[in-house]
């Protein structure tokens, strides 16, 4: 190791010690190991995948070397909770301590998409768009609009939706624009006051910029710069990045979106072209409603579509042609100079051009795309079958990428997630590829598991009941629900119960309210559309409560202590057979001579199980049980892969031992008044 590198590593060590002291923490071996690996990756410009188990303190382990690095680093997170933790808690706490060690000023910023910031031009425009007209039609929204307007005039505000008063989503939509609809700083009367421009300007000069997976994914797939230039990228919660990328670039066509664009065009640019656009929008809405009715009457027509349905082809073509005519009309008219009118036209053009683009793609889907129809909201979707190639080409060859999460291995191997992000694993890069000289090699990746400071084997049990019937398609079996009730009673409540379907949640709710009726155990049941935050907050406040929920509760829930001593999982969370993208990826693997089950379904289930079981032990003092009420995990050959993807709890199939342990824990907490 060179003397310069030795000095750099020494500086990282000193800075990490100062940061740990600043937050009142303790040094952890895994955290130190990870920080050194991140520093090496940044200095030597290679990629790094690092699995850092719960309690490692991975945020500091990458933030400190990123700040020591001295060049711009972009940090992308999957969840708003982690984004807030970084910019509101971690970075402000460690900044002064690191400035003292490094003897220079350090800066950080958060950057989001334009739609996350208030648009003063739209809020103060002379004429209302259809978004604003909704507020006039629905009187109860007026109070929210007044609150938002009052906030907009408050000195020093960021204009960021996350800092704004809590208002109805329709009120926010009426006062914000998408990136496509923004007129730009130079032509906008409010350009000098623009919140999005101010946020971007701050991000351009910051040492560390925190953003989200979605914005980074859009930039990568479109290959068009949105975010500031950077020397390296850190992907936190990296196990979600492939799915977030897929979601970010999934096209959606609905009657409401088309009608909104058509109404905007008719209001601001009345012409024969906009009349034709509105007529096409009406015909499309009617055709989509008829198709939705057909699907509801014949469920076999739902889900993945091998091609665009014939009855939608002509209406979508008319939408494409009509929207293209409106865009051409706007482009041809360059006489508008008044800023308010320019902004209105920019919004019309953005909304209409987006409809034109989506309609064009829907009419000519490629073999590497998946199309499906969702009848509940009458939505037509088009998603890429794979995103790993574009991630490799537009992300991994451009700058070092440090990907980290508590769960990056499946069956103790990094390969599945590494490949999904685009890393080259177990094969050589094509030497004839057209990658430019100086590009970073996507095969030059270090993989590291720094473990966890928790002693999972002594802190938790993994209960694997063999006697339960295998779950069917109709939800949990009767004996599984009976077992769940007995476990919850033994635990005295204190349970997070995770289900792979809404049907499972509903069946458990009905069963538990009956069998636990005489016990003082509040049952908190997630319903469709519920926000996760308030549910978890309610669960954490009452140690004897029971929280029942589906997939959105499997990840990111952090409830340490006596409120969560039992995590129950109803079944192995294999993807549903009718889930369009996953089933298409599975079919592609089978077609190419592989196994869709082993390459797609099993890794997905292992990842979710690892995340779900990770909800139990959140601190060094936590104790409890994870119960998986699906006997296949011990009776099927693939069970070992799933088990090896989870924390190394003490395993047992003895229900008596498990229930006695839960009773003892409940007694201890009760004696402490918890």
N, C-alpha and C positions, 0 to 999 in steps of 0.2 A: 504493500500500500504506500502510495506516495506521501510525502510530508504534507502537501497541500490537502490531500484527502484525509490524512490523520487529523489535521487541524480542523477540518470541516466536521468530522465525526465527533471530535471533542466538543466543538461548539454546539452541536446538536444535543449532546449529553447535558451540557451546562444549561442550555435553553429549556430542555425537557424538565430538568430538576426545578428550575425557576417557575415553570408553568404549573407543575404539580403542587409546589408550595403555594402558588397564587390561588389555586382553587381549594386548598386545604386537603389535598389527597395524599396518597402513599405511593411510593415507587412500586411498579409491578413488572415482573420479569418479561411477560409477554408484550407489555407496552413498550419497554426499552428495545426489545428485539424487533418489534414492528417499526419503531421510529428509525432505527438504524437501517432497516431494509428499505424504507421509503426514501431516506436520505441517499442511499446508494443508487436507487433507481433514478432519482432526480439528477444526481451527479453524472452517472454513467450513461444516462438516457436509454434505459431499457424498461420494459414493462414489468409489472408486478401484480400478482394475485395474492392477497393475504387474507386468510380466514382468522378473524379475531373474535373469540368466543365472548359471550356476555360477561361484562365486568372487566374486560381488558383495558378499556379507556381508549378505544381506537381513534376517537375524534382528536385527542391531543397527539396521538401517535402519528397522525398525518399532518395536522395543522402546524405543529412545531417545526418539523423539517421543511415544510412548504414555506414558512416564513423565513427560516434560516437560509433557504435556497437563494433568496434575493431576486428571483425572477417571478413573473406573473404566473400564478397557479389557479386553475379553475376547479372548484369543488362542486360536483353535481349530486344532489340527493333525490331520493324517490318521494319522500314524505315532507309535508309542510312542517310537521313536528320537529324533525331533525334540522331542517333549514333554519327554523326559529331558534333552536338550541344553539346552533353554531353562531348566528349573528347577534343574538340577544343575550347569550350567556357565556359560551366558551371563549369566543374571540375577545369580547370586551374585558373579560377577567384576566386573560393571559397577556394582552397587548402591552400594558405598562411594564410587566416583569420582563418580557422578551426585549422590549426597547432598551431596557437597562443593560441586559446581557449583550445585545447586538450593537448597542450604541448608535442606533439610527431609528428614524420614525418608521412605524409600520402602519399600513392602512388595509382596510377590508371593506367590502361592499356586497350588497345583494342585488341580483339582476333577474328580472322576470320578463315575461312577454308583455307587449304593449297593453293588452286587454286587462292586465292586472292593475293598471293605473287609471285614475280619473282623467277623462278628456274634457278639459275646460272649454274647448271649442264647441263640442257637442252639447255640453251642459248649458252653455250660454248662447247657442245658436238661435237665430231669429225664428226658424221654422222647425217643427218637430219631425223627426223621422218616425216610421212605424213603431220603433222601440219606445219613443217618448209618448206617442199617442196612446199606448197601452196604459200608461200612468193616468191619463185623463179619463180613460174608460173605466178603470178600476180605482174608485175613490179611496179605498183603504190604503193605497200605496202612497197617497199624497203626503202623509206624515213622514214616511221614510225618505221621500224626495226632499222635503224641507230639512230634515236632519243632515242629509248628505250635502245639500247646498250650504248649510251653515258651517259644516266641517270644512268644505272646500275653501272657505274664506279665512280659516284659522291660520295665523302666521306659523311658518316653520313645519307644516305637515309634509309628509312624503307623497301623499296622493295614492299610496299603496292600499289595495283592497284589504289586506290583512291588518292594516292599522285603522281602517275606516270604521264608522259606526256599523253595527250589524243591520243590514237592510235586505229586503227581498231581492232575489237574484234578478228580477225583472227591472228593478230600480237601478241596479248596477249596470245592466245591459243598456239601459237608456242613457247612461252617462259615461260610457266607455266605447272604444273602438278596437277592432282587430288590427294587426300589423298591416294587412292588406288595405284596410279602409283609412289608415292614417295619411293625412296630406303631407306630412313632413314639416320640420321646423321652419324652413325658409319661407314657405308659402302660408303658414298658419298665423293668424292674428295673435294667438296665444303661445306661439313658439318659444318665446323667451321665458314663459312661465311653466312650460310643459313638464309635468312630473316624470313622464317616461324618459324624456330627453335628459333631465337632471340625473335620474338614476343611472342612465347609460354613461353619462359623462363621468360620474363618480367611479363607476366600475372600470372605465378605461384606464384610470391611473392607479387603481388599487393593487396591492400585492397579492391579495387573495380575494377572488370573486366567488360568491356562493350563488348557485343557480339550481335549476331542477332538471331531472332526467328528460322531461318532455321537450323543453326548449333546446337542450343539447341535441336530442334525437332529431328534431325538425331541421336544425342546422346541418347535421350530418347527412341526412337523407336528401335534403334539397341541395346540398353542397353549395350553400349560400351563407355568407357570414351574418350571423345575428348577434353572437356573443363577442366580447372583446378578444383580441389576440391573446394567446397564452403560450407558455413554455411547456406546460404539462397539464394533464387532466387527472383529477382524483374522483373516482366513482364510488361514493358510499352507497350502501344498500344495493350493491352491484348485482345481487341475485335477481333483482327486479328489472334490470336495465333492458334486457331483450324484450320483455313484455311491455314496458313503458314505451320503447321505441316502436313496437308494433302498433300500440294504441295511438301513439302520436301521429302516425302516418296513415292510419286507417281512414279512408274516405267515407263520408256519410251523406246520403241524399234523402231528404224528407220533404214532404209537401210544405211544411212550415218554413223551411229554409228558402225554398224556391219562391214561395209567396212573399216572404219578407223582402227578398231582393227585387221582385217584380213591383211590389208596392212602393219601395224606395225609388225605383226608376220612374214609375208613373207620377210620383209626387214632384220630383225635382227636374225631370226631363220629359215632360209630356210630348208624345210624338206617336207616329204610326208604329215605330219599333217597340215602344214601351206598351202600347195597346196589345200588340202581338205577343209580347213577353207575358203579360198578365193572362191572356187567353191560354197560352201554353201552360202556365202555372196552374190554372184551373183544371185543364184537361189532365195534367199529371196528377194532381191531387185526387181527382175522381178515379183515375186508373189505379192509383196506389191503394185507395180505399177498397175498390173492388177486389184487388189482389189480396189484400189483408183479410177480407171476408172469406175468400176462397181458402186461404191458409188456415183460418180458424175453423172452418168447416171440415178441412182435410189436413190434419196435423202432419201427414207424411210429406206435405209440400213445404214445411217449415225447415229452418236450418240452412245448411249449405246448398248453394245453387250451382249446378255445373255450368250454367250459362245464364245470361240475362233472359228472364221470362219474356216470351213473345208479346204478351199483352202490355208490357211496360216499354218495349223497345221503341215504338213510334212516339209515345208521349215524351220519352226522354230525349229522343232525337229533336223533337220540336223545341224542347226546353234549351237544348244545346244551341240550336240555330238562332232562336230568338234572343238568348242571352248574348251570343256572339255579335248579333246586329246592334244591340244596345252598347256594347263595349266599343264597337267600331264607330258608332255615332259620337260617343264621348271623345274618342281619340281624334276624330275629325274636326271637332269644335274646339279651337284653341283661343277663342275670343274672350273667354271668361277671365277676368282679372280680379274681381271682388273676392276677398279672402273667404267670406262666409259661403258664397256660391261655389268657390273652388273646393272647399271642404266637403260640402254636400255632394258634389260630383265625385270627389275622391272616394267617399263612402259608397256611393252607388256603384262606381266602377269596381271597387274592391269586392263588394258583395256579389255583383253580377259576374265578374271574371272568375270568382271562386266557383260559382254554380256552373259556368261554362266548362271549367277545367274538370270538375267532378263528373259532370254528365258525359264528357268526352271519354274519360277513363272507364265509366260504367258501360259505355257502348262498345268499347274495345278492350276488355280485360285480357291480360296476358296469361300464359300457362303457369306463371309463377305467382299468381294472385288468387285469393280466395274471396268469393262473393257469397253473401247470405242476406236473408231477410228476417227482420225481427218484427213479428206481428203486433206486439203490445203497443209499440209506438210507431208502427208503420214505417220502419226505417230500413233502407237498403244500404249495405256496407260492402266495402272492397278493401281488403288488407293484403299486404305482402305475405307470401308463404314463408319466406325466410328474410332475416335482416342481417345475418352475420357477414355476408359478402360486402354489403355497403358499409357496415361498421368497420370492417377490416380496411377497406379502401379509403374511406374518408375520415376515419378517426385514428386507427392504430398505426397507420404509416406516417401520420402527421406529427405526433408528439407522444412522449412517454405517457402511458396510462397506468395509474395505480388503482386497481379494483379491489374493494374490501367489503366485507360483510361478516356477520356472525355465522352465516351459512353459505359457504361456497363449494363445499364438497358433497358429493353424493356417493355413498358407499366408500368413503375415505379417498375419493378421487376428485381432482379439480376438472377433469377433462370435459365433462358434459357442459358445465357452465362456461368454461374457457372457450369452447367451440361456439357456444351460442352467442358470445360477445364478439366473436370474430378472430380470436387468437388461433394460430396454427399449432396444432398439437399432434405429435406422432407422425408428421409427414414433412417433406421438404417443400419450400416455396418454389414455385415454378420460376426457373432462372430466366425464362423468356417473357416473364410478365412485364407489363408496361409501366410498372411503378418507377417513379423518377429516382434519379440518383440522390443519395442523401436521405431517402425515406427510411423510417424506422422499421426494422424487421418485425413483423407480427409474430414470428416464431421465437424471438428473443425475449422470453418471458420467464421470470422466476416465480415459483409457486411456494407459498409458505403458510403453515398453520402454526400460529403462536399459542394455541390452546386457550384456556380460561383459568382465572385464579380460583374459580369455584371447585369444590370437591363434590362433584355431582353424585358419586357413588354413596357418599355418606349424607348428603343433603337431600337426596330425593330417591323415590322408588318409581320404577316403571312397571305398572301392573298390566299383564298380558293374559287375560282370562281365556283359556282354551275351550271352555265348555259352551261358549255362546254360539248360537247359530250364525252362519255367514249372513251378512246384511243383504237384503234384496233391493230391487228397484223402488219399492214402495216406502222406503225410509227404514229407520232402525227396527230391528226385530223386537218382539215383546220382551224376551228375556234380557236384551241389552238395556231396554228402558227400566226394567225391574232392577238390574244391577246398578244402573246410574242412580236411581232413587236411593238405594241402600248405601252407596258410596257417599252421596251428598248428606244423608242423615248422619252417617258416621263422622263426617267432616264438620258437622254443625253449620252447614251452608258453605261459605268460603270457597265457592266453586265457579270456575270459568268453564263452561261446557261449549265445545266447538263442534259444529255440524257442517257437513259438506253440501247440504241442500236446505232450502227453506222448508221443505216438507218435514225434514228431521227436526228443525227448530219447533215447528208447530206441534208435532207429535209429542216432543219432550215437554213442551209447555203444558199441554193438556194432561199428560200423565203426572208430571210433578206437582201440579196444582191440586191434583186429586190425592196423591199418596202423602204429600207433605203438608196437607191443609191444616193440621193441628199444630204444626211446628212454626215458630216465629222466624221464618226464613223468607225474606222478600225475594220474589222471582222477577228479575228484570229481563224482558224478552225483546230482542231486536226485531223490528218490523222493517219491511221493505221501505227504503228511502230514509231510514233513520241515520242521523249523524252519529259517528262512532264516539266522538269526544264526550258528549254529555252522558252517554250510557256508561262509559268506563269511569267517569268521574263519580257517578252515582254508585257504581259497584265498589269503587275504592273506599268511599266514605262509610259504607255499612259492611263491617267484616262478616256478617252472617248472611249477606245477600248471595244470590245465585244469578250469574249472567249467562244467558243463552244466546248464541249468535252464529252467524255463518261466516263465509270466507273473509270478509273485511276485518274480522276480529282475530284471525289466525296470526297476523303479523303486526309488529310495532306496538303492541299493548304492553305497558310497563306498570304493573301493580304489585310492588313488593309488599312483604309483610303478611299479616294474618288474613287479609281479605281474599287471598288466592293461595290456598294450600292444596287444592285439587284442580287439576286440569283434566277434563274428560273429553275424549275425541270419539265421535260416534263410529267413524269408519275410515279406512285408508282413502285419502282424497284423490283418487284417480280422476282424470278429466272425464266429463260426461261424454258419452259417445256422440251426442248431437252438438257438441261445442265445435263450431266451424273451423277455426284456425288450427286448434290442436288435432282434430280428427284429420284435417288435410295434411298436416305435417306427419302424422302417424302413417297415413296411407302412402305418402311419398317415400317414407323410410322402408315400408314393406315392398313397394314397387321397385326400389333400387337394390333389393336383395338383403336389406337389413331387417330389423324388427321394430315396428312402430311402438310396441309395448315397452321394449327395453330401452329404446332411444328417446322416446317422447313421453309416454304415459308414466312409466316408473320414475324417471328423474323428476318429473313435475310433482308426483305424489311425495317423493322423498323430501323435496325441498319444502313443501308445505308442512309435512309432518315435523321436520326439523324446526321450522318456524313456530309451529303450534306448541310443541313440547318445550320450546325455549321460553314460553310465557311463565313457567313455574318458578325457576330460580333466577331472581333478578339482583339479589345482594348476597353477601357472604353469610348472612344470618337466616336466609330463607330455608324453609323445610317444606316437604310435601310430597304429593303423589301425582304422577301422570298416568291416566288409565286409558288404554286404547281398546275400545269395545268392539274389536273386529278380529276374530280368531284367525283370519287369513295371515296375519303378520307372523304367526308362529307355526301355521300348518302348511304354508306355501313356500316353495324354494326361494322366491324373490324376497321373502321376509327379511333375510339376513342383510340384504342391501339397504332396506328401509331402516333396520335397527342400527346399522353401522353409520347411518347418516344423522343419528340423534345424539344428544348429550349422553355420556356414559353413566346413566343412572343404574342403581342396583335393580336387577330384574327379577320378577317373581310372577307366578301364576296362581299363587295362594291368596284367595280373596279374604280369608279369615285374618291372615297376617296384615294385609293392607288395611282392612277396616279397623283393626285394633290400633294400628299406627295412627290412622286419622283421628280416632277417638282420643288418643293420648295427646296429640297436637291440639285438638279442640279444647281439651281440659286445661292444658297449659295456658293457652291464650285466654280462656275464660277466667282463670284464676288471676290473670294479669289485667282483667277488665277489658280485654280486647275482643 
